[in-house]
Amino acid sequence: MMSENALNLNEIRKKYEELKGLGLKLDMSRGKPDTAQLDLSIPMLHTLDDNNFICENGMDVRNYGEFKGIPEVRRLFAEIFGVSAEQVLAGGSSSINMISDALKRCFINGPMEGFTPWSKLEKIKFICPVPGYDWHFHICDTYGIEMLPVVTREDGPDMDEVERLAKDPDVRGMICVPMYSNPTGFTYSDETVERLAAMETAAPDFRLIWDNAYCMHHLYDGDRDELANIYEACLRHGTEDRVLMFTSTSKITFAGGGVCAMAASPANIAFAADLIRYQLVCYDKVNQLCHTRFLPDKKAVEAHMRKHADIVRPKFELVLQTLERELGGLELVRWGRPKGGYFICFEAPEGCAKKIVRLCEEAGVKLTPAGATYPHGLDPKDSIIRIAPTYPPTDELRQALEVFTTAVKLAAAERI
Amino acid sequence: MMSENALNLNEIRKKYEELKGLGLKLDMSRGKPDTAQLDLSIPMLHTLDDNNFICENGMDVRNYGEFKGIPEVRRLFAEIFGVSAEQVLAGGSSSINMISDALKRCFINGPMEGFTPWSKLEKIKFICPVPGYDWHFHICDTYGIEMLPVVTREDGPDMDEVERLAKDPDVRGMICVPMYSNPTGFTYSDETVERLAAMETAAPDFRLIWDNAYCMHHLYDGDRDELANIYEACLRHGTEDRVLMFTSTSKITFAGGGVCAMAASPANIAFAADLIRYQLVCYDKVNQLCHTRFLPDKKAVEAHMRKHADIVRPKFELVLQTLERELGGLELVRWGRPKGGYFICFEAPEGCAKKIVRLCEEAGVKLTPAGATYPHGLDPKDSIIRIAPTYPPTDELRQALEVFTTAVKLAAAERI
């Protein structure tokens, strides 16, 4: 149902020109925490003020050693992943870097002992649920991986299609954000997780890159998505070497100074560790100790994340209320209502996303480029726009949304 | 000339057994700073106590962004490398990791645009000056690089041999520590640097991995080695894309929490940056800012390094004095007298290094494994032992040296 006013072209144009005249300079392009969120972790910087630099195993974290990470940080991530601490390698800032490193090992050394290094194979293809995380697609691109987009629904990627593609022996993996997904906000259903663990893959060394970046990022205390434990599912199906899990504290403590981790089967970890041992001396253990002194266990992380949610939730709600109020009557537009994560996924009328993003940009509001949520930037319907509401202060967000909804109306009106 | 007592076998055996009976547990195996050295950088942990997290370009270091490193840390390393800040990429902990990453790009993407990725080539060989740094050899090994050892003398590797090997098109690079080298302590002469820059290489994408880990690590204020600027030499010879330079603050601030950097030609940096941009979001910028607040420029680093030297120098001198006193008369043994770095290189009589290391181990003194300073652990003469005097407290170092010198005497005596 479309309201009368929504598509009064002249009025919309007038409003758009007015907004353009304000000379705004606003940024809704990336999933960045705002300053108030960063401030929540300032006490972490004082956890070593007692000059006690000794971690649990008696080691001075300021010195060399423990390339797998200090025991307490491996245990913290193990609790978050739902695996044992021996299955965790903890790193430095940027889990994307750790994902890229895992792919590096696949390409240079093979995913595990006995497998051909992927760089020696003719072609490597990955299943890429879409819309998805642009950085994942860029990483695949730097390795020359051919990306096979698969449509994501509320319960995860179209599993019939995933299972069909996995029968191609060139398909060696899949990369995804399974919880509060970037950008859809969806969480994979138990059935999706089970099928991913159970499915037959033609490639014996198929690797599922499970980027669980938002596993702690609930917006509502009493209403959260739950993600099934993929590792346990794989164990049940005897496919435990299939999955490599990643997460980080980038959006828990500092985006520019967190710690990250990989979890996997003992065989995967042993193989990775034998290579990592010589490819670095150690990650930043000082920061690892700061983190575990500040957030010693999952319960502490949950309490900390409630403070984040209190800052983030009103921004999500402002977006949803504004979209509903301004665009609720407009045909052919939809958007997600995520219970966590960092994004709201907006679906514009076909052929309008690029135009809307351009209109916003010309009015001083920067959005993620249209198409970015697809491999090579190619959104076949030119309709998906990722809204990242966390970074701007609320006032700026309100203005940015006014520009955005006006741009959507203008593009929709001009389309007719 | 050999003193009478030095090889009185019975006495030496008795002494060795006595030392063995002490049940020592000492470690001279790795080049680790001691606690007093680590304590020098405690003030760095308080450089953000004013809650000012904004770096020079106005960015909050706690948030995402600046994958090349914050401006001030790039400038600091630029000053240390003797290049412009635009030629520097600053990273996280572990320059070894950054070296491994650079090799990764060579293997996956080719060293630069237009070159074949090394993983697509039949064979990759590297020139490896020996004795050298064991971790370098391990890294090469993880990439399947065939290592060609070249003997190092006081002025650097045998350049006739290096130039001869570089004529082989499969030889794609060389990896070395050019200053206060690990383990010899030698610094490459101006002529060596010039010849490395000038030499013809059959491979057009030859890469010289210049691990300048000890460039700030002088033991004596008034008596230091000087290393010529390899980049300037390369510029003179039009080979500026040949060299990739690395260093870190691991032995300046915290071995387990420093920052590292790579410097190279603008073309190399542009190519690397285009890949790194998508393979990480950013390194730990919080730690980068801590570092530059604590050590804003090279002068500050030099002042800080004098404090390190005051701790390290007496240990080096204790080693040299003890070796001189105990082994000064012994034939077939020699050792270096470095003016900086972290190691003293000991040359035992041929065929004795493994035995000496074993004797020390059995008497509770851990040394770097004999052979470790050669690719695949193969020291052809079984004579090189790396002494790492920095980590043990002076008392322990004295005991360890007593064990070591006794073991050398015993091995030498039993050899006759």
Chai-1 contact restraints between the chains, C-beta under 6 A:
chainA,res_idxA,chainB,res_idxB,connection_type,confidence,min_distance_angstrom,max_distance_angstrom,comment,restraint_id
A,K32,B,N63,contact,1.0,0.0,6.0,A-B,restraint_1
A,K32,B,Y64,contact,1.0,0.0,6.0,A-B,restraint_2
A,L38,B,R62,contact,1.0,0.0,6.0,A-B,restraint_3
A,L45,B,L48,contact,1.0,0.0,6.0,A-B,restraint_4
A,L48,B,L45,contact,1.0,0.0,6.0,A-B,restraint_5
A,V61,B,G256,contact,1.0,0.0,6.0,A-B,restraint_6
A,R62,B,L38,contact,1.0,0.0,6.0,A-B,restraint_7
A,R62,B,F254,contact,1.0,0.0,6.0,A-B,restraint_8
A,R62,B,G256,contact,1.0,0.0,6.0,A-B,restraint_9
A,N63,B,K32,contact,1.0,0.0,6.0,A-B,restraint_10
A,N63,B,A255,contact,1.0,0.0,6.0,A-B,restraint_11
A,N63,B,G256,contact,1.0,0.0,6.0,A-B,restraint_12
A,Y64,B,K32,contact,1.0,0.0,6.0,A-B,restraint_13
A,Y64,B,A255,contact,1.0,0.0,6.0,A-B,restraint_14
A,G92,B,G92,contact,1.0,0.0,6.0,A-B,restraint_15
A,G92,B,S93,contact,1.0,0.0,6.0,A-B,restraint_16
A,S93,B,G92,contact,1.0,0.0,6.0,A-B,restraint_17
A,S93,B,Y283,contact,1.0,0.0,6.0,A-B,restraint_18
A,S93,B,D284,contact,1.0,0.0,6.0,A-B,restraint_19
A,S94,B,L280,contact,1.0,0.0,6.0,A-B,restraint_20
A,S94,B,V281,contact,1.0,0.0,6.0,A-B,restraint_21
A,I96,B,L280,contact,1.0,0.0,6.0,A-B,restraint_22
A,I96,B,V281,contact,1.0,0.0,6.0,A-B,restraint_23
A,N97,B,L280,contact,1.0,0.0,6.0,A-B,restraint_24
A,S100,B,Q279,contact,1.0,0.0,6.0,A-B,restraint_25
A,K104,B,K104,contact,1.0,0.0,6.0,A-B,restraint_26
A,F107,B,I108,contact,1.0,0.0,6.0,A-B,restraint_27
A,I108,B,F107,contact,1.0,0.0,6.0,A-B,restraint_28
A,S119,B,S119,contact,1.0,0.0,6.0,A-B,restraint_29
A,H138,B,Y278,contact,1.0,0.0,6.0,A-B,restraint_30
A,I139,B,Y278,contact,1.0,0.0,6.0,A-B,restraint_31
A,T142,B,L275,contact,1.0,0.0,6.0,A-B,restraint_32
A,T142,B,Y278,contact,1.0,0.0,6.0,A-B,restraint_33
A,F254,B,R62,contact,1.0,0.0,6.0,A-B,restraint_34
A,F254,B,V286,contact,1.0,0.0,6.0,A-B,restraint_35
A,A255,B,N63,contact,1.0,0.0,6.0,A-B,restraint_36
A,A255,B,Y64,contact,1.0,0.0,6.0,A-B,restraint_37
A,G256,B,V61,contact,1.0,0.0,6.0,A-B,restraint_38
A,G256,B,R62,contact,1.0,0.0,6.0,A-B,restraint_39
A,G256,B,N63,contact,1.0,0.0,6.0,A-B,restraint_40
A,G256,B,C282,contact,1.0,0.0,6.0,A-B,restraint_41
A,G256,B,K285,contact,1.0,0.0,6.0,A-B,restraint_42
A,G256,B,V286,contact,1.0,0.0,6.0,A-B,restraint_43
A,G257,B,D284,contact,1.0,0.0,6.0,A-B,restraint_44
A,G257,B,V286,contact,1.0,0.0,6.0,A-B,restraint_45
A,L275,B,T142,contact,1.0,0.0,6.0,A-B,restraint_46
A,Y278,B,H138,contact,1.0,0.0,6.0,A-B,restraint_47
A,Y278,B,I139,contact,1.0,0.0,6.0,A-B,restraint_48
A,Y278,B,T142,contact,1.0,0.0,6.0,A-B,restraint_49
A,Q279,B,S100,contact,1.0,0.0,6.0,A-B,restraint_50
A,L280,B,S94,contact,1.0,0.0,6.0,A-B,restraint_51
A,L280,B,I96,contact,1.0,0.0,6.0,A-B,restraint_52
A,L280,B,N97,contact,1.0,0.0,6.0,A-B,restraint_53
A,V281,B,S94,contact,1.0,0.0,6.0,A-B,restraint_54
A,V281,B,I96,contact,1.0,0.0,6.0,A-B,restraint_55
A,C282,B,G256,contact,1.0,0.0,6.0,A-B,restraint_56
A,Y283,B,S93,contact,1.0,0.0,6.0,A-B,restraint_57
A,D284,B,S93,contact,1.0,0.0,6.0,A-B,restraint_58
A,D284,B,G257,contact,1.0,0.0,6.0,A-B,restraint_59
A,K285,B,G256,contact,1.0,0.0,6.0,A-B,restraint_60
A,V286,B,F254,contact,1.0,0.0,6.0,A-B,restraint_61
A,V286,B,G257,contact,1.0,0.0,6.0,A-B,restraint_62
